[in-house]
Amino acid sequence: MMNNKIQLPDGLGIRLANTSDNAFIEQLFNSTRQFLDLADAETDYLNMVKSHQLQLQTESYGQQSPDAMTFIIDKQGTSIGRMVLDFGKNIVHIIDIALIVDARGKGYGKSIIQAVQHIALKQSLPLGLTVDVRNLKARQLYASLGFQLAEAHDIYQFLLWYPTANRIQV
């Protein structure tokens, strides 16, 4: 770890988020809510709705996983994403992972998840995450990384990956 940042292949890095990252986190969150921009409403109102949703999400994560940590994902020093991780006694849980639009579909998410799998492997803990059932690309990625369906619900699935030394390449 250099400068409190974990260096990964391809110029990727992960570091703990701090208050100076709040503007980036809000911008990133807004980029995942582009569907709201299609609504017939004033821009100020839509921005207020997005801001409120981010606040609710942050509070919800804090209530459900009070020990979770927020990380910033960067590519060669430029912030490209955020990941919220909870290192529990019996599981490592990716609560949320999001990348900016320009960073999607380039394999960065795969690299980040493989790094978290490596951490889970070192701790001999399963890795869990939740995925929207409509997000076929993400579900395919998770399946290719060895995640298995643990719980199915109407709008989301909870997936688990179990550590085995011969499955992971970082």
C-alpha positions as CSV (number, residue, x, y, z in Angstrom):
1,M,0.0,0.0,0.0
2,M,1.4,3.4,-1.0
3,N,0.0,6.6,0.4
4,N,-2.9,4.7,1.8
5,K,-3.8,3.5,-1.7
6,I,-3.8,-0.1,-2.9
7,Q,-2.2,-0.3,-6.3
8,L,-3.8,-2.7,-8.8
9,P,-2.8,-3.7,-12.4
10,D,-3.6,-1.4,-15.3
11,G,-3.1,1.8,-13.4
12,L,-6.0,1.2,-11.1
13,G,-6.0,2.0,-7.4
14,I,-8.3,1.9,-4.4
15,R,-8.2,4.3,-1.5
16,L,-10.4,5.3,1.4
17,A,-12.8,8.1,0.6
18,N,-12.6,11.4,2.5
19,T,-14.8,14.5,2.6
20,S,-13.0,16.0,-0.4
21,D,-14.5,13.2,-2.5
22,N,-18.1,14.2,-1.7
23,A,-18.5,16.2,-4.9
24,F,-17.2,13.3,-7.0
25,I,-19.4,10.8,-5.2
26,E,-22.5,13.1,-5.9
27,Q,-21.6,13.5,-9.5
28,L,-21.0,9.7,-9.9
29,F,-24.4,9.0,-8.2
30,N,-26.1,11.4,-10.5
31,S,-24.6,9.6,-13.5
32,T,-26.3,6.4,-12.3
33,R,-29.7,8.2,-12.3
34,Q,-29.8,9.5,-15.8
35,F,-33.2,8.0,-16.3
36,L,-34.6,10.8,-14.1
37,D,-33.4,13.3,-16.6
38,L,-36.1,11.9,-19.0
39,A,-38.8,13.1,-16.6
40,D,-40.8,16.2,-17.6
41,A,-39.6,18.3,-14.7
42,E,-37.5,21.3,-13.9
43,T,-33.7,20.7,-13.7
44,D,-33.5,22.1,-10.1
45,Y,-36.3,19.7,-9.0
46,L,-34.5,16.7,-10.6
47,N,-31.2,17.7,-8.9
48,M,-33.0,18.0,-5.6
49,V,-34.5,14.5,-6.1
50,K,-31.1,13.0,-6.9
51,S,-29.5,14.7,-3.9
52,H,-32.2,13.3,-1.7
53,Q,-31.8,9.8,-3.1
54,L,-28.1,10.0,-2.4
55,Q,-28.7,11.1,1.1
56,L,-31.2,8.2,1.6
57,Q,-28.8,5.7,0.1
58,T,-26.0,6.9,2.4
59,E,-28.2,6.7,5.5
60,S,-29.5,3.3,4.5
61,Y,-25.9,1.9,4.0
62,G,-25.0,3.4,7.4
63,Q,-27.9,1.8,9.1
64,Q,-27.6,-1.6,7.5
65,S,-23.8,-1.8,7.6
66,P,-22.5,0.7,10.2
67,D,-18.9,-0.6,9.8
68,A,-18.8,-0.4,6.0
69,M,-16.1,1.7,4.4
70,T,-16.3,3.8,1.2
71,F,-13.4,3.6,-1.2
72,I,-12.6,5.7,-4.3
73,I,-11.5,3.8,-7.4
74,D,-9.0,5.6,-9.6
75,K,-7.3,5.1,-12.9
76,Q,-3.8,6.7,-12.9
77,G,-4.8,9.2,-10.2
78,T,-8.2,10.2,-11.7
79,S,-11.3,9.2,-9.8
80,I,-13.4,6.8,-11.8
81,G,-15.6,5.1,-9.3
82,R,-16.7,4.3,-5.7
83,M,-17.1,1.1,-3.8
84,V,-18.7,0.5,-0.4
85,L,-17.4,-2.6,1.4
86,D,-18.3,-4.2,4.6
87,F,-15.7,-6.5,6.2
88,G,-17.9,-8.6,8.5
89,K,-16.9,-11.5,10.7
90,N,-18.4,-14.1,8.4
91,I,-18.5,-12.4,5.0
92,V,-17.0,-9.6,2.9
93,H,-19.9,-7.7,1.3
94,I,-19.7,-5.4,-1.7
95,I,-22.6,-3.1,-0.8
96,D,-22.2,-0.9,-3.8
97,I,-19.9,-0.4,-6.7
98,A,-20.3,2.3,-9.4
99,L,-18.0,3.6,-12.2
100,I,-18.3,6.8,-14.2
101,V,-19.8,6.3,-17.7
102,D,-16.4,6.5,-19.5
103,A,-15.0,3.8,-17.3
104,R,-17.7,1.2,-17.8
105,G,-17.2,-1.8,-20.1
106,K,-13.4,-1.6,-20.0
107,G,-12.8,-4.4,-17.5
108,Y,-12.1,-2.1,-14.5
109,G,-15.0,-3.4,-12.5
110,K,-13.7,-7.0,-13.1
111,S,-10.3,-6.0,-11.9
112,I,-11.7,-4.3,-8.8
113,I,-13.9,-7.3,-7.9
114,Q,-11.0,-9.7,-8.4
115,A,-9.0,-7.6,-6.0
116,V,-11.8,-7.9,-3.4
117,Q,-11.9,-11.6,-4.1
118,H,-8.2,-11.8,-3.3
119,I,-8.8,-10.0,0.0
120,A,-11.7,-12.4,0.9
121,L,-9.5,-15.3,0.0
122,K,-6.8,-14.1,2.3
123,Q,-9.4,-13.9,5.1
124,S,-11.0,-17.2,4.1
125,L,-14.4,-15.5,3.9
126,P,-17.1,-15.6,1.2
127,L,-17.8,-12.5,-0.8
128,G,-21.3,-11.3,-1.3
129,L,-23.0,-8.7,-3.4
130,T,-26.5,-7.7,-4.6
131,V,-27.3,-7.2,-8.3
132,D,-30.4,-5.8,-10.0
133,V,-32.1,-8.7,-11.9
134,R,-32.4,-6.4,-15.0
135,N,-28.6,-5.8,-15.1
136,L,-27.7,-8.7,-17.3
137,K,-24.2,-7.5,-18.0
138,A,-23.3,-7.3,-14.3
139,R,-24.9,-10.7,-13.7
140,Q,-22.8,-12.2,-16.5
141,L,-19.6,-10.7,-15.1
142,Y,-20.3,-12.0,-11.6
143,A,-21.1,-15.5,-13.0
144,S,-17.8,-15.4,-14.9
145,L,-16.0,-14.6,-11.6
146,G,-17.6,-17.6,-9.8
147,F,-20.4,-15.9,-8.0
148,Q,-23.4,-18.2,-7.3
149,L,-27.0,-17.3,-6.6
150,A,-27.8,-17.4,-2.9
151,E,-31.1,-15.5,-2.8
152,A,-33.5,-14.5,-5.5
153,H,-36.0,-11.6,-5.1
154,D,-38.3,-9.8,-7.5
155,I,-35.9,-7.0,-8.3
156,Y,-32.5,-8.2,-7.1
157,Q,-30.4,-11.2,-6.5
158,F,-27.9,-11.8,-3.7
159,L,-24.8,-13.6,-5.0
160,L,-22.0,-15.3,-3.1
161,W,-18.5,-16.2,-4.1
162,Y,-16.6,-18.8,-2.0
163,P,-12.8,-18.6,-1.7
164,T,-10.7,-21.4,-3.2
165,A,-7.1,-20.9,-3.8
166,N,-7.1,-22.1,-7.4
167,R,-9.9,-19.7,-8.7
168,I,-8.4,-16.3,-8.3
169,Q,-5.9,-14.5,-10.4
170,V,-4.8,-11.0,-9.3
